[in-house]
Amino acid sequence: MEDGRLAVNPAGPGGQALEVVGRSVPPVDGAEKVTGRAEFAVDVAMRGMLYGKILRSPLPHARVLHVDVSRALRLPGVRAVVTGEDTPRARRI
């Protein structure tokens, strides 16, 4: 365009007019979220579902050389412990 703005194709796939591009769209789930009725992934519970926990190092720049998972594996209800050794494609720093 002459005034420096980008030209936008006003037609979407199949030639229909675009109704959202370049316009503010009110959130469709806003009322559910502010009233507490919205369901998030963390709210979903299924029979037999497992839960995970991430344990981070308390030292921000430490190099973790070994993680002893033996005590965690002995805890009741623990099905598995996953460490960096279990992710061979993870980036090692």
LODREN-880957 format. One record per residue: residue number from 1; residue in three letters; x, y, z of N, C-alpha, C in turn. Coordinates in pm, whole numbers. Each point is the difference from the previous one (the first is absolute). Layout:
N
SITE doke pavo   n_c1   n_c2   n_c3  ca_c1  ca_c2  ca_c3   c_c1   c_c2   c_c3
SITE  NUM  ala      X      Y      Z      X      Y      Z      X      Y      Z
...
***
This chain:
93
SITE doke pavo   n_c1   n_c2   n_c3  ca_c1  ca_c2  ca_c3   c_c1   c_c2   c_c3
SITE    1  met     83   -117      0    -83    117      0     88    124      0
SITE    2  glu    -53    108    -42     74    124    -10     40     58    136
SITE    3  asp    -82    -21    104     27     62    130     94    -84     87
SITE    4  gly     61   -105    -51     97    -79     73    -58   -121     71
SITE    5  arg   -132    -17      3    -60   -117     64      7   -118    -95
SITE    6  leu      0   -119     57     -1   -120    -82   -139    -25    -56
SITE    7  ala     -7    -43   -122   -128    -35    -58    -38   -140     47
SITE    8  val   -124    -17     42    -48   -129     48   -104    -49    -98
SITE    9  asn     15   -126    -37    -97    -61    -90   -132    -14     75
SITE   10  pro   -107     67    -43   -126     -3     74    -78   -129    -16
SITE   11  ala     50    -93    -78    -72   -125    -20     82   -116     55
SITE   12  gly    -68    -90     66     64   -119     54     -4   -113   -101
SITE   13  pro     32   -122     44     -6   -115    -90   -139    -15    -60
SITE   14  gly     -8    -25   -125   -128    -16    -67    -67    132    -35
SITE   15  gly     67    113     30    -54    129    -37    -94     62    102
SITE   16  gln    -28    -68    114    -91     61     98     68    117     70
SITE   17  ala    -78     95     44     53    120     65     54    -36    138
SITE   18  leu    114     60     35     58    -21    131    -71     90    100
SITE   19  glu    -35    -55    116    -73     78     99     83     28    125
SITE   20  val    118    -59     14     75     11    123    134     71    -19
SITE   21  val     65    -20   -113    133     55    -22     -3    151     13
SITE   22  gly     88     53     89     11    142     18   -102     60     94
SITE   23  arg    -78    -82     68   -103     50     90     16    -63    138
SITE   24  ser    -41     73    103     -2    -55    135   -115    -98     11
SITE   25  val     28   -115     58   -102   -102     16    -17    -26    149
SITE   26  pro   -120     17     53    -18    -26    143     19   -149     30
SITE   27  pro     61    -32    114     21   -141     33   -134    -70     23
SITE   28  val    -16   -116    -59   -126    -73     13    -10    -74    134
SITE   29  asp    112    -18     68     -2    -73    127     23     91    120
SITE   30  gly     -9    129    -20     27     96    107    -91    -18    120
SITE   31  ala   -129    -13    -22    -95    -15    111     27   -127     79
SITE   32  glu     29   -109    -68     27   -127     69    126     10     85
SITE   33  lys    100     70    -51    125     13     75    -16     85    125
SITE   34  val    -65    114    -12    -11     89    116    -97    -51    105
SITE   35  thr    -92    -88    -38    -93    -56     98     49   -132     57
SITE   36  gly    112    -51    -52     53   -126     51    -64   -123    -59
SITE   37  arg    -83     16   -102    -67   -116    -62     82    -62   -111
SITE   38  ala    103     69    -48     80    -53   -111     77   -124     47
SITE   39  glu     11    -99    -86     75   -121     32    133      4    -73
SITE   40  phe    107    -15     77    135      1    -55     55   -142      1
SITE   41  ala    110    -22    -69     60   -134     -6     31    -53    139
SITE   42  val     42     87     92     32    -42    136   -124    -47     76
SITE   43  asp   -118     38    -45   -125    -38     65    -49   -138    -42
SITE   44  val     55    -57   -104    -47   -127    -53     57   -115     83
SITE   45  ala    -87    -91     41     42   -120     72    -59   -121    -69
SITE   46  met     83   -100    -22    -44   -122    -65     38   -119     87
SITE   47  arg    -77   -105     -8     29   -120     77    137    -55    -40
SITE   48  gly     82    -29    100    133    -56    -25    104    103    -42
SITE   49  met    -36    128      8     90    106    -45    120     12     95
SITE   50  leu    116     21    -58    121     22     78     29    149      9
SITE   51  tyr     66     41    106     37    140     19    151     10     -4
SITE   52  gly     49    114    -43    144     22     -7     42    115     90
SITE   53  lys    124     -1     36     59    104     84    138     29    -55
SITE   54  ile     35    127     -9    133     39    -46     77     51    120
SITE   55  leu    117    -55     22     88     46    107    117     70    -66
SITE   56  arg     18    125     35    109     80    -57    112     15    101
SITE   57  ser    116     28    -49    115     22     87    -19    130     78
SITE   58  pro     34      0    128     -9    124     76    115     96    -32
SITE   59  leu     98    -48    -74    115     82    -37    -12     39   -147
SITE   60  pro    -11    130    -29    -34     43   -136    104    -30   -108
SITE   61  his    128     -4     33    101    -21   -103     83   -125     25
SITE   62  ala    -54    -91     80     74   -122     33     -4    -97   -116
SITE   63  arg    101    -81     -9      3   -108    -97    -39   -128     74
SITE   64  val   -112    -59    -36    -49   -121     65     73   -118    -63
SITE   65  leu     80    -68     79     80   -111    -51    -70   -134     18
SITE   66  his    -84    -11    103    -66   -127     27   -129     27     77
SITE   67  val   -103    -78    -27   -125     10     74    -30   -139     56
SITE   68  asp     -4    -11    132    -31   -127     65   -151     -9     17
SITE   69  val    -64    -89    -74   -145    -12      1    -49   -117     85
SITE   70  ser     90    -68     70    -37   -122     73   -106     28    108
SITE   71  arg     13    109     75   -101     30    103   -135     32    -63
SITE   72  ala      1     73   -108   -126     36    -67    -70   -126    -51
SITE   73  leu     75    -93    -55    -60   -122    -53    -61    -87    110
SITE   74  arg     47     13    123    -53    -79    111   -127     61     60
SITE   75  leu    -34    122    -34   -119     63     54   -126    -70    -52
SITE   76  pro   -101    -16     87   -124    -65    -45    -68     83   -109
SITE   77  gly    -46    -67   -104    -72     68   -107     87     50   -113
SITE   78  val    131      1     18     90     48   -106     11   -109   -106
SITE   79  arg    -33     34   -123      6    -95   -111    131     10    -78
SITE   80  ala     55    122     -7    122     22    -77     66    129     42
SITE   81  val    129      8    -23     77    122     20     76     24   -129
SITE   82  val    -16    116    -58     64     32   -127    105    106     25
SITE   83  thr    120    -23    -48    109     96     12     53     33   -139
SITE   84  gly     97     87     -6     62     35   -127     64   -120    -68
SITE   85  glu     40    -99     79     59   -121    -58   -103    -79    -81
SITE   86  asp   -127     22     27   -107    -71    -71    -41     72   -129
SITE   87  thr     61    112    -28    -33     77   -119    126     19    -84
SITE   88  pro     36    -99    -79    126      5    -74     10    114    -98
SITE   89  arg   -110     52    -46      8    110    -97      0    136     67
SITE   90  ala     -8      2    133      1    128     71    137     66    -15
SITE   91  arg     -2    130     -4    125     76    -14     75     -4    133
SITE   92  arg    121    -44     -4     81     -6    120     85    128      7
SITE   93  ile     -7     68    113     77    124     15    111    -23     99
***
